[in-house]
Amino acid sequence: MIALVLFGSFFALLLLGVPVAFALGLAAAFGLLASGGPGDLAVLPSVFTASVSSETLLAIPFFILAGVIMEYAGISRRLIDFASACVGRRKHGLAAVVVLAAFFFSAISGSGPATVAALGTILIPALVRAGYTRRHSASMVASSGSMGLVIPPSVVFIVFAVVVSDFAGVSIARLFVAGIVPGILLAVALMVACLFLPRTAPVREPVTAGASSPSSSGGGGAADPQLGSGTSWTGFGRAFLGALPGLLLPVIILGGIYGGIVTPTESAVVAAFCALLIGLFVYRELRPSMLFRVLVTAAAQSAVIMLIVGAASVFAYVVTVNGIAATLAEALLGVTGNPALILLMVVVLLLVVGAFVDAISALYLLVPIVAPVLLAVGVDPTTIGVMMAVGLALGLITPPVGVNLFVAAGIAGTSLNEAFRGIRPFFVAGLVVLLAVTYLPVLSNWLPDLMGF
């Protein structure tokens, strides 16, 4: 009865258009009322406050701040220039530029929608001009931006490490390392998917990000880039040197964590500080007068995430206290004891839940249910974390929510339905990678084991 009230009210609120965070909080309140009475609601503020006060989760707002600073500092344009110098003149080179630039930027922002917003204003107009349809241009950038959930530093890995700690211990550093190989596989799969997209005109020259960044356009989006610069060794060297400060940022972040010099939370602070120095004194596109706008943008993005974390924690608390998670886990194990079938059911569950709620909410909803089941059949927590990250990354491009597609469709000036129609080849590519990391644990564990995590 309590489970029916809890999950029924949650999905009913979603169907009514209530934001996910409020739907989670209200459903948790209804569940507490059904299980006890009005007096039980007094526990909600303490659970909410305790969840958002976690020292580990402090890494999230600082990583977001670093990503926003680098976006305003013009890093996205320089990463596109460098990606274009690497692969821009090859056949389908423009599509490869999209994936490669998103791969680089994901290693800075750790967020899918942020990557789409930073790169889409530059790359989507170039893709349309090169002959790709608007729906395929939007779907290509949206799908590439989903790598931000897998490539370290990933916000999803930080949250997963916190949520799964009640069932098994896995460090954020190990999860970050574990995401590298699957992230590369996802990038390769997306590049392959780009080969099957129709075009009405060939790409003659690589894209050069000759447009203004948010820093130089007042935050109002970039102008349409020009296809231009050559890929001589001189041009390549110039593009590499221009992008080098931005490329070094993830090296500093991850190197500090992997070397045991700083914790993930401390590395996020270092990342924000280094990004500020790069924007002010290296690229010199970030002016002191823009810092207030940067801080407001980062604060707004952080507030949304932390509100979801708090509300999802309250929901997870009700699920756990009332034994709902244990009951559902036992029911799942009762269906079959075959690990392969259980993994397949979890994959389907990830895709379904990810299509309706954001990745962080999905972690709080699913981890208490599926983690005990997967651990019971011998799946290690690192594989669970990577599998969930890849599966929820697909949720960023899956209807009816598809946050990345919302952003990309708005930039492309096309309807959301049109953008969804162009997502099929990228969804198939991501699904192949998801099944690979699910059934081949070596893909997640080889590198962290090799590095001693």
N, C-alpha and C positions, 0 to 999 in steps of 0.2 A: 504494500500500500504506500509506504513512504517513498519507495523507488519510483512508483508510478507518479506520485505528486511531484517529486523532484525533477525527474527527466521530462515528464509530460508538460509541466509548467515552463520548463526551460525552452523546449522546442516550440511550444505555443507562443511564447513571448518573441522568439526569433521570427516566427511566421508573421507576427504582428508588426515586425520592423523595429523592435526594441534593440538598441545596441547590445552587443554581446556581453560587455562588462555588467550592464544593468540587468540583463536577463539572467546571468549567473548569480548575481547577488540576490535578486528577488526570488529566484527559484530556491536558493539556499534558505531564505527566510521562510518560504512556504513549507519547505521540508522540515525545518525546525518546529514550526507551528504544528505540523501534522504528527511529529514524533513526540512532542512534549506539550508545549504551550507558550504563551507570550513571554514567560519568564526566561525561556531558553534563548530568546533573541539577544539577551544581554551579552552572550559570548561572541557575537559577530564583530564588534569593534576590536576586541582584543586579538582575535584570530587575524583580522584584516591588518592591524597594525604590526603584529609580529611577522607576518609574511613579507611585507614591504620593507621591514627594517633589517632584513638579512644583509650581513656584510658582503656576502658573495654577490648578491643581486645589485650592489652598488656599482658593479662593473658596467651594467647596462646603460645608465645615463651617461657615463663618461665615454663609453664607446660610441654612443649616439652623438655626443658633443664632438668627438674627434671626426666622425663622418661628416657632420654638418659643416665644421670648419673647413675640411678639405674640399667639400663641394663648393663652398663660397670662395675658396682660394684658387679655384680653376683647375683642380686636379683632374676632373673628369675630362676636360679638353685635352690635357697633356697625355692622359692614358689612352685616349682615342687616337691621338697622333702617333703614339708609340705602337699601338696595336696595328694601325694602318701601315706603319713602316715595316712591321713584321710580316703581315699577310695580305695587305691591301691590294696588291697587284695580281694576286692569284685569281683563278676562276672562283666565283662565289666569294671573293675576298672580302666584300663588304659585309656579308653575313658573318664571316669569320671574325671580322673586326668587332662586330656587336658582341659575340660570345666572349672573345678574348678581353675586350675592354670591361665587360661585366665581371669577368673572372677577377681581373685586377682590382676593380672597385669594390667587389664583394669582400676582398681581403682587408679592406679599410672600413667599410660601413657596417658589415655584419647584418645588414637589413635588406630584405628583398624590395619593398616599396621605395626605399631611399635610393637604391641602385637604379631602379627604373626611372625615377624622377630625375636623377642627376644625368643619366645618359640619354634618356628618351628624347629630350628636347633638342639634342644635337643629332642623334642617329636616325630617328624616325623620319624626319623630312628628307634626309639623304637616301634612305631606303626607298621611299616613295618615288623620289626623283630618279632613282636607278632602275625603276621598273617593277618593284614589288608592290603588291596591292596594300592598301592601308590596313586591312585586317591582318595580313601576314606580317607587315612591319610591326604592328602593335603586339601581335602574339610572339614574334621573335624576341623583341626587347623584354616583354613581360616574362617569357620563359627563361631567358638568360639571367634576369634579375633574381629568379628564384634560387640561384646558386648561393645567394647570400645566407641562406639558412644552413648550408652544408660547409662552405669554405670558412675556415677559422679567420678571425674570431667571430663565432656565431652566437648570437643571443640565445638561440634554441638550445645549444649545448650547455650554456650557463644555467638556464632554467631547468633543463633535464637533470643536471647533476644535483640541483637542489631538491627537486621533487622525488627522484629515485633514491635519495639517501635514506629514506625510511625502509627500503627493501634491500639495497645493495650499495656498496661504496664504489664510486668511480670518480676519478679526479677530472676537473675541467681541462687540465693540460693534456691528459690522455685522450679525451674526447676531441680536443682541437687537433691533435696529431692524427687521430683516426679519421677525421673528416677530409684530410688532404687527398688521399687516393680516390675515394668516392667523388670528391669535388672535381678532380681531373677527369674521371670517367664521365661525369655528368656533362662537363664542357665538351668533351669529344662527341658524346651522343647527340648533343644539341647541334654541333657543327654538321654531323652527318644528316640530321633532320633537315637542316637548311638546304641541303643539296636537292631535296625533293620539292622545294617551293617554286611555283611558276613565276616567270618574269616576262615583262613585255619589252624590255630593252636590256642589252648587256651593260655591265659595269666596265667602263673604259679606264677609269682612274680610281685610285683609292680615295677614301674620304679623309679630309683633313678638317679638324675641328677649328675652323676659322671663325668661330662664333664666340659670342661673349658668354661667360659663365654667370651664375647668379651674382657673383661678386662684382662683375662689371656692368651688369644690366639691371641692377637694383632688385635682384631676386625675381625678375619678371620673365625668366626663360631665355633661352639662347636663340639667336637668329639662325636662319637656315645655313648650314655649313656649305663650303665650296669643295668640290672634288678637285684635288689639285696636286699637292707636292709629290715629287719623285721619291723613289726608294733607293737612291744611291747610298753608298757607305757614308757620305757626308750627311745626307738627309736622315739616315738611320741613327747616326751618332748624335745629331742635333735633337732628334725626337727622344732618344734614350736619356740624354742628359737632362732634357726638360722634364721627363717623367721620373727621373731617379729619386728626387726627394720623396715623392709620393710612394714609389715602389719600396723605398727603405723603411717606410712607416710600419707595414706589417712585419718586416724583418725584425725591427726593434721590438714590436709588441710580442711576437711569438718567440723570438730569440731570448727575450728576458724571462718568459714563462718556462720555456724548455730548458734554459740554463739554470733554473732555480734561483735566479737573481731577484725576481719579483713574483708576487702572486697575481692571478688573473685580475683581481680588483686593482692592485697597484699598477699593473701594466696598462689598464684602461686610463688611469690618471696620467701616466707617462705619455700615452698615445695622444690624449687631448692636449697636453702641454707641448709636445713635439709638433703636432698639427698647427698649433697657434704660432709657434716660432717659424714654421715653414711658410704659413700664410702671410705673416707680417714682414719677415726679413728675407725670405728666399724668393718666393713668387711675387711678393709685394702687391698682390691683388686684394688682400684682406686688409682693409683700413680700420683704424681704431673706431671710426664713426659707425662701422658696420657690426661691431661686437655685440651691441644690444640686440640687433635683429638676429644674430647667430644664436645668442643665448636664449632668446624667446622661442626660436624655432626648435632648438634642442630640448628646451624645457617642455614644450607642447608635446613633442614626440615621446619624450620620456614619461610624461604624465599619463598619456594614453596607455602605454605599456604597463606601468606600475599600477594603474587602476584595474587593468585586466588581471594582473598578477594577484592583487588583493582580493578581488571578487572571485577569481577562480580558486584561490586558496580556501575561501569560506565554503565554496561549493564542495571542494575536495574534502574538507573537514566533515561536512554533513554526510558525504558518501562513506567516509571511513568510520566515523563514530557509530553510525547505524548499521554497520556491517554489510552495506550494499556492495562495496568493492569485493569483499571476500566471497559473498554469495554469487556475484557475477563471475568471479574467477573460477569458483568451483563448478559453476554451470558450464563454463567454457571447457574446462578439463573433462567434464562429464560427457561432452559431445564426442570427443576423441582424445586418445593419448598419443596419437601420431604427431611427432614434432613438425613434420613437413606440412601437415594439414593445419595444425595450429598456427604456424607461421603464415600460411596463406590466408587464414581467417583474420589474423591481425592486420595483414596488408590491406585486405578489403575494408576492415574497420577504419584503418588510417585514412584511406581514400574517401570513405563516406563522411567521416567526422570532419576531415580537413576541408571538405567541400562546403561545410556550413559554418565553421568557426575558425578563428585565427589559430596560428601554431601554438602560441603560449597557452591559450585556453584549452586547446586540444591536449596538450601535455598534462595539464592538471586533471582533465577528464579521464584520460586513457591510462596514464602510467600506473595509478593505483589498481587498475583492473588487469591490465595486460602484463605488467612487469612480473608479478608473482607467478603468473602462468608460464611465461617464457623462461623465467629462472628455474622453475620446477622441471622443465623439459630439457634443461642444459644449455640454454642460450645465455651467453655472457652479457653483462650490462653494456659493454662498449658497443657490441653489435646491435643491441636494442636501441641505444641512443642514436647511432648512425642511421639505422633503419627508419626510426621515427622522424629524424631530420629530413631524409630524402622523401619519405612519404608525405610529410606535411609541406615540403617544398612544392610538391605537385598540387597541394591544396591552394596555393597562391595563384594558380592558373586554371582552377577547376570551377565551373559554375555550381551553385548560384552566387557564391561570394567572390572568389578570385580577385583578391585585393590588387595584385600586380596588374591584372587586366583592366581593372577600373582606372588605374593611373595611366597605363599605356593607351587605352582607348581615348581618354580625355586629351592626351597629348596629340594623338593621331587624328583627332576630330572624326572618329567613327563611333558607331553604336556599340554597346557592350555585346549585343548578340552577334554582330559581325566579327568582333574580336574573338569571341568564343568559337566561331566557326573556323578560325584559322589556327586554333591551338592543337588540333589533332596530331600532327606529326611530332610535335614537341612533347605532348603527353605520352605518346607511345615510346619515345626515346627515354623519357624520365622513368616510365614504368619498367623498361628493360633494366635500367640501372638499379631501380628499387629492388627488383627480384634478384639481381646479382648480389647486392650487398646483404640481402636477407638470407640467401641460401649459400653464400660463400663468405663465411666469417673472416677468412684470411684477408679479404679486401679491407676490412676495418681494423684488424688486429696486427697485421704484419708490420706496418711502420711503427706504431707505438711500442710493440714488443722489441723491434730492432733498436729503437732509441732508448729502451730501458724504462719506459713508463709503465 
